[in-house]
């Protein structure tokens, strides 16, 4: 009998494969959104992984590695405010086609978003997390037991207890399971000045359990999050693995739209087609700093028209716009076609993502893909995980945090750039996405970190996929 797949040597692995024996790995996600419900960064991660795993399953099979995906999500009521029945049906067919399954979990609620008295209320409280963690751990261990090994992504703070439960009882289940707590944010990044002490406790328990159990890892989505967990929570770099974010470049949403098609979409939302645009989008939360976008636009007076696409409504921004004396196109609906059209529109000057301490941020990856041929250039703030993605002046621009004067200066610089320089910056950003920020690459980087004996195979497949992408886009 072969020992743990996470500990097997390269020579033992080669001997195993030489006998035409397969490596059988379960890829398991414990999540709270993405299958039944839409909205939020974790939703983007889940849906990105589903599409990428289709590609990876076929690629890895050639090398004798069989991966099977499972997605375990809290069960939601049919009238949940963000319910997405059409996607759930689609995801079920794709996952089952790959031999996997969707499993529904409990979280000590009636199938709606739980509410905490403070912090990020929608995460709920410690009783919700203990219930979800135990439910998810049990599902993950039963799944892993059917396979040679299981890699379990435990998404965000509400699954902080799951890696502990899994590590404690994996031997009893006879399951070769390794858990990764993926912290997309923490109490100390999004809940200051009064973080929820229950969340602090839950996060700290898992972070320090990784020092005790070799089969508990901490996943970091950016260098910013990695350094933050080490500095503010006392994590050890030895127990951490990269679980970066990305996109699926061949998704239909990234197709190139015609100018006529874009005009129709912009007019649908009463966005002027005769003005230079400064665009932003995301959730209506304070740390996104949409006020800086408006103040920067006000400094440029009539040179630029700001467009803000956010949900839900944000009355404070409308009040600020009136105070600044500027016209703003506010759109309180998330329409992917509108976002794509805004990025690709020839009069879109820049997309400004100016969040303070954004843990990672998918928008820089998405907008570079959208605007690879025409449209906006990228501006990000110089904190958190955003500026890690940008080489200032080469593939985008970096502005000082909360400095609307500096943002206006960067916009003015873009306005004065010759077309050939803009084209070069767009291409550089696009190539960076294909090389570093695809879901297939990010999954393979994570797997390479936890299966040392399989690293060469994973790296080889990663290069194959990058070359395939470059060929498909004629680069």
SVG drawing of the C-alpha trace seen along z (x, -y; Angstrom):
<svg xmlns="http://www.w3.org/2000/svg" viewBox="-39 -72 52 74">
<polyline fill="none" stroke="black" stroke-width="0.4" points="0.0,0.0 1.4,-3.4 1.9,-5.9 0.3,-9.4 0.3,-11.0 1.4,-14.2 4.6,-12.5 5.5,-10.1 8.9,-10.6 9.4,-11.3 11.0,-7.9 8.1,-6.1 5.7,-8.0 7.5,-7.2 7.5,-3.5 3.7,-3.7 3.0,-5.3 5.3,-2.9 2.9,-0.1 0.1,-2.0 -1.5,-2.8 -3.3,-6.1 -3.1,-8.9 -6.6,-9.6 -7.1,-13.1 -10.4,-14.7 -10.4,-18.5 -13.0,-19.7 -14.3,-23.2 -16.2,-24.2 -17.9,-27.4 -20.8,-29.7 -21.5,-31.1 -21.0,-30.5 -23.2,-27.5 -26.7,-28.5 -26.0,-32.2 -24.3,-34.9 -22.2,-37.8 -18.9,-38.4 -15.3,-37.4 -15.6,-33.8 -18.4,-33.3 -15.9,-34.3 -13.3,-31.9 -15.8,-29.0 -17.1,-29.6 -13.6,-30.1 -12.4,-26.8 -15.3,-24.9 -14.4,-26.0 -10.6,-25.5 -11.0,-22.1 -12.7,-20.9 -9.4,-21.8 -7.1,-20.4 -9.0,-17.1 -8.3,-16.4 -4.7,-17.7 -3.6,-15.7 -5.3,-12.5 -2.5,-12.2 0.0,-12.0 -1.9,-9.3 -3.4,-11.8 -7.2,-11.7 -8.8,-14.6 -12.5,-14.7 -14.1,-18.0 -16.6,-18.4 -18.3,-21.6 -19.9,-21.6 -22.0,-24.7 -24.4,-25.9 -28.0,-25.0 -30.0,-28.1 -33.8,-28.7 -35.4,-29.1 -36.2,-32.7 -32.7,-33.7 -32.0,-37.3 -29.1,-36.2 -30.4,-32.8 -29.1,-31.8 -31.1,-28.7 -29.9,-28.7 -26.2,-28.6 -26.8,-25.9 -28.3,-23.7 -25.4,-24.5 -22.8,-23.8 -24.4,-20.5 -24.2,-19.2 -20.6,-20.3 -19.4,-18.9 -21.3,-15.6 -19.9,-15.3 -16.4,-15.4 -17.5,-12.6 -18.0,-15.0 -20.9,-16.1 -22.5,-19.2 -23.1,-18.6 -25.3,-20.8 -24.3,-21.8 -25.9,-23.1 -24.9,-26.3 -27.5,-26.7 -29.8,-29.0 -33.0,-28.6 -31.3,-28.9 -30.7,-32.6 -27.7,-34.8 -27.0,-34.7 -26.7,-38.0 -24.0,-38.9 -24.3,-41.8 -21.1,-43.4 -18.3,-43.0 -19.3,-41.6 -22.8,-40.7 -23.5,-38.3 -20.8,-35.9 -22.9,-35.2 -21.4,-34.2 -19.5,-31.4 -22.5,-29.0 -22.9,-29.3 -19.2,-28.7 -19.0,-25.7 -22.0,-24.1 -20.8,-24.8 -17.3,-23.7 -18.5,-20.4 -20.9,-19.8 -18.2,-20.6 -15.5,-18.5 -17.7,-15.5 -18.6,-15.8 -14.9,-16.4 -13.7,-13.4 -16.3,-11.0 -15.4,-12.2 -11.7,-11.8 -12.2,-8.3 -13.3,-7.3 -10.1,-8.6 -6.4,-8.3 -6.1,-11.8 -8.2,-14.9 -7.2,-18.6 -9.8,-20.6 -10.2,-24.4 -11.9,-25.9 -13.1,-29.3 -12.9,-32.2 -13.3,-32.8 -16.6,-30.9 -14.9,-27.6 -12.0,-28.3 -12.9,-25.3 -13.2,-22.9 -9.4,-22.3 -9.2,-21.5 -12.0,-19.0 -10.6,-17.4 -7.0,-17.1 -8.3,-15.6 -10.5,-12.8 -8.8,-12.1 -7.2,-8.9 -10.5,-7.7 -12.0,-8.1 -8.9,-6.5 -8.8,-9.6 -5.6,-11.1 -6.8,-14.7 -5.0,-18.0 -7.0,-21.2 -6.2,-24.7 -7.8,-27.6 -8.2,-30.3 -8.5,-33.7 -9.9,-36.1 -10.0,-38.7 -9.8,-38.8 -11.3,-40.6 -8.3,-42.9 -8.5,-43.9 -12.3,-44.5 -13.7,-45.0 -11.5,-47.7 -11.8,-49.7 -14.1,-47.2 -13.4,-43.6 -15.7,-40.8 -13.8,-39.0 -15.5,-35.7 -14.1,-36.0 -10.6,-36.9 -10.7,-33.8 -11.9,-31.5 -9.2,-32.8 -6.5,-32.6 -7.4,-29.0 -7.0,-27.7 -3.9,-29.8 -2.1,-28.4 -3.4,-24.8 -1.4,-24.9 1.7,-25.0 0.5,-21.8 -0.8,-19.7 1.3,-19.2 -1.9,-18.6 -3.4,-22.0 -2.1,-24.8 -2.9,-28.5 -3.7,-29.7 -2.8,-33.3 -4.4,-35.0 -1.7,-37.8 1.6,-38.7 -0.3,-41.4 -2.5,-38.8 0.5,-36.5 2.4,-39.3 -0.7,-40.4 -1.4,-36.9 2.3,-36.6 2.6,-40.0 -0.9,-40.4 -1.8,-36.8 1.6,-35.2 1.3,-32.7 4.4,-30.8 5.5,-31.0 6.4,-27.3 2.7,-26.4 1.5,-28.6 0.7,-27.9 -0.3,-30.2 -3.9,-30.1 -4.0,-33.1 -6.9,-34.4 -7.4,-34.5 -9.7,-34.4 -10.7,-32.1 -9.4,-34.0 -11.5,-31.9 -14.8,-32.7 -17.3,-34.1 -17.7,-37.2 -14.2,-38.4 -15.2,-38.5 -14.5,-41.7 -17.6,-43.8 -18.2,-46.1 -18.5,-49.9 -22.1,-49.8 -22.9,-47.1 -21.1,-49.0 -23.0,-52.2 -26.3,-50.4 -25.4,-49.0 -24.1,-52.4 -27.3,-54.2 -29.4,-51.6 -28.0,-53.0 -28.0,-56.6 -24.2,-56.8 -22.9,-59.5 -21.2,-58.2 -19.7,-61.6 -17.6,-62.0 -14.3,-60.6 -15.2,-58.1 -13.5,-57.2 -15.0,-53.9 -15.2,-51.9 -17.4,-49.0 -17.8,-46.7 -19.6,-46.3 -21.0,-49.4 -18.6,-49.3 -16.6,-52.1 -13.1,-50.6 -13.6,-50.6 -13.0,-54.4 -15.4,-55.3 -15.3,-58.9 -11.7,-59.2 -12.9,-58.4 -15.4,-61.2 -13.0,-63.8 -10.4,-63.0 -13.0,-63.5 -14.1,-66.8 -10.5,-68.1 -10.5,-67.5 -13.8,-69.3 -15.3,-68.6 -12.4,-66.6 -13.8,-63.3 -17.2,-61.8 -17.2,-59.3 -19.2,-56.1 -19.9,-54.1 -21.5,-50.6 -22.2,-49.3 -24.7,-47.4 -26.6,-48.1 -27.4,-51.9 -24.9,-54.2 -26.7,-57.4 -23.5,-59.0 -21.9,-59.0 -24.9,-60.8 -24.6,-63.4 -20.9,-63.8 -21.5,-64.2 -23.9,-67.1 -21.5,-68.7 -18.7,-68.4 -21.0,-69.8 -20.3,-67.0 -22.5,-64.8 -22.0,-61.1 -23.5,-58.0 -24.6,-55.8 -25.7,-52.3 -27.1,-50.2 -27.1,-46.9 -24.4,-44.5 -24.6,-43.8 -21.5,-41.9 -22.2,-43.1 -22.2,-46.7 -18.8,-46.2 -17.3,-44.6 -18.7,-47.4 -17.3,-50.1 -13.9,-48.6 -13.8,-48.2 -15.3,-51.5 -12.9,-53.7 -13.7,-56.8 -13.1,-55.0 -9.9,-56.5 -9.3,-54.5 -10.8,-52.0 -9.9,-53.2 -9.8,-50.6 -8.7,-52.6 -9.6,-50.4 -7.7,-50.6 -6.1,-47.3 -7.9,-45.3 -6.8,-41.7 -6.2,-40.8 -8.8,-42.1 -10.1,-40.3 -11.0,-43.5 -7.5,-44.3 -7.3,-40.8 -10.8,-41.1 -10.5,-44.6 -7.1,-43.9 -8.7,-41.0 -11.7,-43.0 -9.6,-46.0 -6.7,-44.0 -7.5,-45.6 -9.3,-48.9 -10.6,-51.0 -9.5,-51.8 -6.2,-51.5 -5.9,-50.4 -5.3,-52.6 -4.9,-51.0 -4.1,-52.3 -0.7,-51.5 -2.0,-49.4 -3.1,-45.9 -2.9,-43.3 -3.8,-45.6 -0.4,-47.2 1.3,-43.7 -0.5,-43.2 0.8,-46.3 4.2,-47.5 3.6,-51.3 3.7,-52.8 4.4,-49.5 1.1,-47.5 -1.0,-49.9 -0.7,-52.8 -0.3,-53.1 -1.7,-56.0 -1.2,-57.1 -3.8,-55.8 -6.7,-58.2 -5.0,-61.0 -7.5,-62.3 -5.0,-64.9 -2.6,-62.1 -5.3,-60.1 -6.3,-63.1 -2.7,-63.6 -2.5,-59.9 -5.7,-60.3 -4.3,-63.5 -1.2,-61.5 -3.2,-58.8 -5.2,-61.4 -2.0,-62.8 -0.5,-59.4 0.0,-58.7 -2.2,-55.8 0.8,-53.5 1.9,-53.8 -1.7,-52.9 -1.7,-49.9 1.6,-48.8 0.4,-49.1 -2.8,-47.2 -0.8,-44.3 1.6,-44.1 -1.3,-43.9 -3.0,-41.2 0.2,-39.1 0.7,-39.4 -2.8,-38.0 -2.2,-35.0 1.1,-34.2 0.2,-34.7 -3.5,-35.2 -5.5,-32.4 -7.4,-29.9 -5.7,-26.9 -2.2,-28.3 -3.3,-29.2 -4.8,-25.8 -1.6,-24.1 0.6,-26.3 -1.4,-25.3 -1.2,-21.6 2.5,-21.9 2.9,-23.3 1.2,-20.5 2.2,-17.5 6.0,-17.9 6.5,-14.6 4.0,-15.7 5.5,-19.2 7.3,-18.6 4.1,-17.2 2.0,-20.2 4.6,-22.7 4.8,-21.0 1.0,-21.2 1.0,-24.8 3.5,-25.7 1.4,-23.7 -1.7,-25.6 0.0,-29.0 1.4,-28.2 -2.1,-27.0 -3.5,-30.4 -0.9,-32.4 -1.5,-30.4 -5.2,-30.9 -4.8,-34.7 -2.1,-34.7 0.6,-36.1"/>
</svg>
